[in-house]
Every structure is written in C-alpha cells, then in structure tokens.
Amino acid sequence: MKLTNYHHSLLKKISFLFYGKTISNIIIISDEDDDLIDNVRFFELENGGVVGFYINGSNPLISINHIYEFDDFNLYASYSTLSENKECEFLPFKVEFIKVFFHPEYNEVISIFLSSSDFSFSISIVFSTDEIHTHMNCKKDDLTKMIKEDLVQFEDIDFITCQMDSSNDNWSYM
C-alpha cells in the first residue's frame, strides 16, 4: 500500500513532537472519583512541555497543552475534576528511534514506539478504539506480537510500518 497524506501528516507530527526530545515521564489523568481515564495519556518532555493523546474512535487527537492550561480534548465536558498523576518508576530517555504501525487498509494508526538509540529505554503506545495502552521498556522485536495481544482484532494483519532513527533522520517505509 502506498502511504497517504494521512500517513505523511501523522509521521511529521510524531517526529516533530518526539524525535531528539527527552521524555521525562508518563502522565495519566484521573477523574473526580480518582478513576483512571484510560483513553488519555500525556508524555512529559524534559523542557516541561507535554504531548498528549486522546482516543475515541479510530485515530488519536494530539495536544501539546496540559489539561489545566488548555483542555484540547474537552475532558471537562465529561468530568468535573481532573488530576494529573505521574508514573512512579519512569526513567527519562532521549527519543532516537521511532516506529509507527498503521493499519494496511485504512488511515488508522495502531501503535507508536519511542526508544533510546540502544533500545534500553522505550515506550510503546497502543491505540484501541477507546483505550490507550502504554508499555515501558519492551523489546523492539516483540512489538508486533505485543500489539496483536493488546488488540486481538489485528491478529492476522500485516501492519504498514515506518521508522526513523539516528542513522537516517527521515522516515523509512518498512
């Protein structure tokens, strides 16, 4: 399958927001009852900024604002109180490898893998229809298997993958 404008647009966003940046933590959002809002994840960057994802359908929305600064995802329409909680055991790393998994027949991102150059630190972000799963420090070779375990509906699908690393600052189609 040929990459579409959607693929190019998303890849451009992901590389601009993450490539060469240090992720300092994962931020999860809880509601007034302290329940996890499982379709939202934020990634704190070393400079104090964030990159947030919200999924409620086939593709995530992306924000660079904390929820208390500017509610890009309109979460306050559904929740009266929101709180940010940081991952306790997260070790910061500089993103020098990115791999993105797309559905082969639709304009749909399935997963984004962010890693240090030596793959010792990583985050895999897997998008379900109404949930975001994050896996820390997973092995590069286990990514496809892990995605198919999280999302059984993709068990028999060969994904379109694109990657960017420090040896080539452009996206490679796999």
Secondary structure, 3 states (H helix, E strand, C coil): CCCCHHHHHHHHHHHHHHCCCEEEEEEEEECCCCCECCCEEEEEECCCCEEEEECCCCCCEEECCCCCCCCCCCHHHCCCCCEEEECCCCCCEECCEEEEEECCCCCCEEEEEEECCCCCCEEEEEECCCCEEEEECCCHHHHHHHHHHHCHHHCCCCCEEEEEECCEEEEEEC
